[in-house]
Amino acid sequence: MLQLGDEIALFSVVFAFVLLGTRSPIWSTALTACLYAFLIMFRFPQVPTSQARQVLRPAKNAASGGVSLVAHRGGGHDAPENTMAAIREAHKNGATGVELDLEFTSDGVPILMHDETVDRTTNGSGPLTQLSFSELSKLDAAAKHRLSDKFQGEKVPTLQEAVEECIKLQLTIYFDVKGHPDEAAAALKEMYQKHPVLYNTSIVCSFEPKVIYRMRQADPEVVTALTHRPWSLSRLGDGTPRFSSLWKHHWMQVLDVILDWAHHHLLWNLCGVSAFLVQKNFISLDYVQYWAQRGVEVVGWTVNTAEEKQYYQEILNVNYITDSLLEDCDPHY
């Protein structure tokens, strides 16, 4: 729900910004009123709290104090990421959910893959846009993994195969969508129609608000989340600057501030999300409380050490995504 304080802050900023640009109180008032009307007309309400809680805080989490332990890419440290083996290993190792990346082959088959190319994780090469599913199915998805001998011959699974396995193992699914908003929304809607249990056991997440908005248009009953890492435009996941050019770096920092403000005051409400997935370094008790007051759950990523996991479970009491259920490991961005 959008609190009164949020509305005042949002529209005050818009009014002041337009007033500075136009020096016209009339134009400022008119444009602010238009934004307000736009939000009222086009924003999606959050799904019922009971449904969101069933997805984000299922009863099976009792053993972990109510906190969901979500295997990132199926647990990419413990098994080849985004594979059936990863899903099964995650279940065996005590995960309550898995985060899976959705991509598409050149012939439109929805599959599990994080990157736009197959080079990093398989023994193949080239972009997915140039590989059919038939060609992709010949590749070894374990070829570049540290445990390649153990998982040799593992295939890239289809979305359908992964969903059916997760349902069988009673794992909550975090569908991570990188792009292709129309194709992703259509493919996921089909999954939800085939397997209605997903409405109470899965959530669709993305860095791109357009993806989430399109998903809500396709099926407003689906639980959704925005994914966010502050300073993502100007810095890489490890904090190093993306650009060597000083002026470009500073310009991207300005855009980062605007994007961060939009996520916290506008986009979450427009999309009607139930959760906010945030890079672990930016989460605190105050931050969790900020979102709790708005009916939004915080989920941290990527939490990979025993000390961090204890902090998330015992102090923050929020769900977290991890690369390994077995040991400490370096984070994957």
Disulfide bonds with the S-S distance in Angstrom:
none
